[in-house]
Amino acid sequence: MKTVQDLKEDYNETLSLLEQAQLSSDWKTLGELNKKKEIIEKVINLLNQSAQLENKLSQTEEIINSNLEQELVTLAKEEKLSLLDQQSQLQKQIKEILEEKKEEQSDSVIIEIRAGTGGEEAALFAANLFNMYFKYAESKLWQTRILDSSKTELGGIKEIVFEIVGTEAYSKMKYEGGVHRVQRIPETEKSGRIHTSTAAVAVLPRPTKSQVIIKPDEIITESYHSSGPGGQYVNKRETAIRITHIPTGLVVTCQTERSLASNKENALSILEAKILQAQEESQNAKMQDDRRSQVGKMERSEKIRTYNYPQDRVTDHRIKKSWHNLEEIMMGKLDQIIDELEKEINK
């Protein structure tokens, strides 16, 4: 295993390469280098903790081998066992980081956001959630690509499907799956009454080509006229696409792009992600109905998180913790929430 000094040299080299990649706007290299940087930082921190434990163990050994009172020796032996256990846990963490699970290494994730209970206000909230994730992705230097969307006349979103590509994109975003609830006074509410609405978020890892293979004879492809709120281009050409996967019965649609070929490519990306999820659910009983458990029927009682505007509070109900900087969070400052979720859920 590399020493702390070796890792620090790697770290400085990585920082230099990152600066060069930023100047040349090489986003792919930026993502790879940021991933390497984060891993090195974590390992250096754990190795420093390990070195401190080694020093304590050495001091404890001196007491055990000394001629001091038996009571002190007994306490030292107990302390040694505790330090050895901590050391073992640190080594385990280092190994897990260096041998990251395949799931954690996924650089691509597909996210669906659907308006739920609450009519137009729910659609506006869905748009707010998309903007929040878009800003969060920007802060992480991740790339975002909309695969499909359906908007409302007032600027809300009925449904949107988008892909995020970047370092640890899936491992960070996977905690966002579920029903999100908002409590606020809509702009159209004249009496000042607080409304409660919901939006559902589903998080799907983007499969590699080897994980999902779609055969041409297993799909039915149909084209139709795009639809949406206004615009001269809408409904002029059959550029929207609907793909049915015969073996699973899954149906996906896409009408975001103005090219039939582009819409087909995006639809196939969504289909691949859904097929992978279906395969994983059938192989693992714990994952059965995973997407349904994330999205449910979008009832308010199934919420994982509440955004309360009058009280400037965001509450995650899974870990029973609240934050009081709602405006910043809605602008993509999600690290505080996601870091806390990672710590609590992975205990």
Residue pairs with C-beta under 8 A, 6 or more apart in sequence:
1 94
2 10
3 47
4 44
4 47
4 48
4 51
7 40
7 43
7 44
7 47
8 44
10 36
10 40
11 37
11 40
11 41
11 44
14 33
14 36
14 37
14 40
15 37
17 29
17 33
18 30
18 33
18 34
18 37
21 29
21 30
21 33
22 30
27 141
27 143
30 141
31 107
31 141
31 142
31 143
31 165
31 166
31 167
32 167
34 140
34 141
34 166
34 167
35 107
35 167
35 168
38 167
38 168
39 97
39 98
39 100
42 97
43 94
43 97
43 98
46 90
46 93
46 94
46 97
47 94
49 90
50 87
50 90
50 91
50 94
53 83
53 86
53 87
53 90
54 87
56 79
56 83
57 80
57 83
57 84
57 87
60 76
60 79
60 80
60 83
61 80
63 72
63 73
63 76
64 73
64 76
64 77
64 80
66 73
103 170
103 171
103 205
104 168
104 170
104 171
105 168
105 171
106 169
106 170
106 171
106 205
106 206
107 165
107 166
107 167
107 169
107 170
108 163
108 164
108 165
108 169
108 170
108 205
108 206
109 163
109 164
109 169
109 170
109 173
109 174
109 203
109 204
109 205
109 206
110 147
110 161
110 162
110 163
110 203
110 204
110 205
110 206
110 269
110 270
110 273
111 133
111 161
111 162
111 163
111 164
111 173
111 176
111 201
111 202
111 203
111 204
112 159
112 160
112 161
112 200
112 201
112 202
112 204
113 126
113 129
113 130
113 133
113 157
113 159
113 160
113 199
113 200
113 201
114 126
114 158
114 159
114 199
114 200
114 202
114 295
114 298
115 122
115 123
115 125
115 126
115 156
115 157
115 158
115 159
115 199
116 122
116 179
116 197
116 198
116 199
116 200
116 298
117 196
117 197
117 198
117 298
117 299
117 300
118 125
118 182
118 195
118 196
118 197
118 198
119 197
120 152
120 154
120 156
120 186
120 188
121 156
121 182
121 186
121 188
121 195
121 197
122 156
122 197
122 198
122 199
123 152
123 154
123 156
123 157
123 158
124 154
124 155
124 156
124 186
125 156
125 180
125 182
125 197
125 198
125 199
125 307
126 156
126 157
126 158
126 159
126 160
126 199
127 151
127 155
127 156
127 157
128 182
128 330
129 180
129 199
129 201
130 157
130 160
130 162
131 330
131 332
132 329
132 330
132 331
132 332
132 334
133 144
133 162
133 164
133 173
133 176
133 332
134 144
134 332
135 331
135 332
136 332
136 333
136 334
137 143
137 144
137 164
137 166
137 169
137 332
138 144
138 332
139 332
139 333
140 166
140 167
140 169
140 172
141 166
141 167
142 164
142 165
142 166
142 167
142 169
143 164
143 165
143 166
144 162
144 163
144 164
144 165
145 162
145 163
145 165
146 160
146 161
146 162
146 256
147 161
147 162
147 163
147 254
147 256
147 266
147 267
147 269
147 270
148 159
148 160
148 161
148 252
148 253
148 254
148 255
148 256
148 263
148 266
148 267
148 270
149 157
149 159
149 160
149 161
149 162
149 256
150 157
150 158
150 159
150 160
150 228
150 255
151 157
151 158
151 228
151 229
152 158
152 229
153 229
153 230
161 254
161 270
163 206
163 269
164 173
165 206
170 203
170 205
170 206
172 338
173 203
174 203
174 205
175 338
175 341
175 342
175 345
176 201
176 203
177 201
177 202
177 203
177 294
177 304
178 200
178 201
178 294
178 295
178 302
178 303
178 304
178 305
179 198
179 199
179 200
179 201
179 294
179 295
179 296
179 298
179 299
179 300
179 302
179 303
179 304
180 198
180 199
180 200
180 201
180 303
180 304
180 305
180 306
180 307
181 196
181 197
181 198
181 300
181 303
181 305
181 306
181 307
182 196
182 197
182 198
182 199
182 306
182 307
182 308
182 309
183 194
183 195
183 196
183 306
183 307
183 308
183 309
183 310
184 194
184 195
184 307
184 308
184 309
184 310
185 192
185 193
185 194
185 195
185 309
185 310
186 195
189 195
194 310
196 300
198 298
198 299
198 300
198 303
199 298
200 294
200 295
200 296
200 298
201 294
201 295
202 291
202 294
202 295
203 294
204 273
204 274
204 276
204 277
204 291
205 273
205 276
205 277
206 269
206 272
206 273
207 272
207 273
207 275
207 276
211 276
212 272
212 275
212 276
212 279
214 245
214 268
214 271
214 272
214 275
218 245
218 246
218 247
219 243
219 244
219 245
219 246
219 271
220 243
220 244
220 246
221 241
221 242
221 243
221 264
222 241
222 242
222 243
222 244
223 238
223 239
223 240
223 241
223 242
223 260
224 238
224 240
224 241
224 242
225 234
225 235
225 236
225 237
225 238
225 239
225 240
226 233
226 234
226 235
226 237
226 239
226 240
226 255
227 234
227 235
227 240
227 255
228 234
228 255
233 258
238 260
239 255
239 257
239 258
239 259
239 260
239 263
240 253
240 254
240 255
240 263
241 253
241 254
241 255
241 260
241 263
241 264
241 267
242 251
242 252
242 253
242 267
243 251
243 252
243 253
243 264
243 267
243 268
243 271
244 250
244 251
245 251
245 271
245 275
248 275
248 278
250 271
250 274
250 275
250 278
252 267
252 270
252 271
252 274
253 267
254 263
254 264
254 266
254 267
254 270
255 263
256 263
256 266
257 263
257 266
277 290
277 291
280 287
280 290
281 287
281 288
281 289
281 290
281 291
282 288
296 302
303 317
304 316
304 317
304 318
305 314
305 315
305 316
305 317
306 313
306 314
306 315
306 317
307 314
307 326
307 329
307 330
308 314
308 315
308 326
309 326
312 324
312 325
312 326
312 327
313 322
313 323
313 324
313 326
314 322
314 323
314 324
314 326
314 329
314 337
315 321
315 322
315 323
316 322
316 337
316 340
316 341
318 341
318 344
318 345
319 340
319 341
319 344
319 345
321 340
321 344
323 329
323 336
323 337
325 333
329 336
329 337
